[in-house]
Amino acid sequence: MLTALSTIQRRLAGVALLAFVGLLYAQDAVDPTDGLKNAERVAAAAAHPNRLLAAAVLLFLSSAAMLAAIAVVLSLVRRRGKWLARIGAGLGILGALGHVAVATYYAALSGLPGGDPSQMTAYLDRLDSSATAGILFVPAIAGFALGVFLMGFALARSHMLPAWAVAVTASAIAVEVLHVQPWPQIDLAQTIAVVPFVWLALRLFEADGPARHTSTRLGQAATIDYGRQ
């Protein structure tokens, strides 16, 4: 199936998958407010507004790359696992929109320096407890995780990924459910869940090699046959 795609399609697909993962982790590394409570978040945003704005831009770009990655998965999963891929794609799109909303939130927080910290903290507390915000944000953020998990299963089901990808995705779900988080600034479940996508991206780049060698051998064989005639 990989070799059914043209060289440019494989390269673009590989870039989309790696960009989705790479930008997501670049955002995690840059974000100064990750994992903090609201009072600490306000202080971090006031101290590092440029880093927070950079995190917003990176998260927005990662969301765009995720949409491209979803298109890659849908193009590869045509038979087995296609409904898993489609449901995962729908949830992934919801998750990408949720990340855009978070990026907008970060962009707003980057404008906090100069305000009253207690008032800003109180506002964030009210926002966190808002039922309306919960209805909009929670499904979108949950959609990202569920979408990534389902697309991982779909790729394994369609044999685009080896059998170990199922175990990797299942372990990511277990980590998410158990809330195992040994390292600050790193989402362990997310780290495990994206491993199959990185592997697939590398396979897409490697698929160019055999195709070129095959074409070269066929060309040489044709030349030899023509010379014999």
HELIX and SHEET records of a PDB file:
HELIX    1   1 LEU A    2  ALA A    4  5                                   3    
HELIX    2   2 THR A    7  VAL A   30  1                                  24    
HELIX    3   3 ASN A   38  ALA A   47  1                                  10    
HELIX    4   4 PRO A   49  LEU A   76  1                                  28    
HELIX    5   5 LYS A   82  LEU A  109  1                                  28    
HELIX    6   6 PRO A  117  ASP A  128  1                                  12    
HELIX    7   7 ALA A  131  ARG A  157  1                                  27    
HELIX    8   8 TRP A  164  LEU A  178  1                                  15    
HELIX    9   9 LEU A  188  ALA A  193  1                                   6    
HELIX   10  10 VAL A  195  GLU A  206  1                                  12    
HELIX   11  11 ASP A  208  ARG A  228  1                                  21    
END                                                                             
